[in-house]
Amino acid sequence: MSDDPVLFSASPEGIATITLNRPEVHNAFNDDVIERLSDLFDDLSKQDDIRAVFIESTGESFCAGGDLNWMRQAANYTFEENRQDAEALGTMLYRLNTLRHPTIGLVQGPAYGGGVGMVASCDITVAVRSAKFSLSEVKLGLLPATIGPYVVAAMGMKQARRYFLTAERFDAEQAQRIGLVNEVVDDASGLTEMRAHFIKVLMQNAPGAVSDSKALVFDLANRPIDKALVSMTAKRIAERRATEEGQEGIDAFLNKRKPDWIQ
């Protein structure tokens, strides 16, 4: 196994995998890891041939949040240095959250603090039943601030109010009940099966339509259903029907053949 703290690979079919690889510190973040992840998400956003991005980790933990040495260093930062440091984490999570390709988190162990932020920022998350979660910042006198928008969007305000304030640990089944996790599996083999499942289903779908559908979710969230929204959605489907993908998909359906994006 490489000693690179973040591993990356991409298959010829366009399946990208990003692996946190600091098992000795439970895959905790430091400034180097955050910069590497942020750059990878930025690079992937520019690649049209990517069909899915998997986020996973080595070792026992998915991500323990902030590295202790990094946090110790930050304790001596000026306010401006702290702001820039936090902005880097916020930018990384924003790039993950808004990446136009489907993102799937495979959580094989505990996720705390910033690790929960990564879980919340993925489109789909699968966790093993033994995984534990905690928004533990208040135990350290801190706030789950930069991860907050993604966590609140995932679990809702009421649950966030509980777990932001109590820092309680909760299990994968509770994470699924409150919307932080989509699927719970028994063990690592279950993660492998779910990885294969999502590759199979996503590869059936038009890449551009998938990206536009993801953007549509963000544009619909928390908006009133009014005439402006009706008009916007009508415009979006009309535009997509006119695309090459839209034309190809309809023609393939009518002629009972596979569209050209299915390899």
Secondary structure, 3 states (H helix, E strand, C coil): CCCCCEEEEECCCCEEEEEECCHHHCCCECHHHHHHHHHHHHHHHCCCCCCEEEEEECCCCCECCECHHHHHHHCCCCHHHHHHHHHHHHHHHHHHHHCCCCEEEEECCCEECHHHHHHHHCCEEEEECCCEEECCHHHHCCCCCCCHHHHHHHHCHHHHHHHHHHCCEEEHHHHHHCCCCCEEECCHHHHHHHHHHHHHHHCCCCHHHHHHHHHHHHHHCCCCCCHHHHHHHHHHHHHHHCCHHHHHHHHHHHCCCCCCCCC
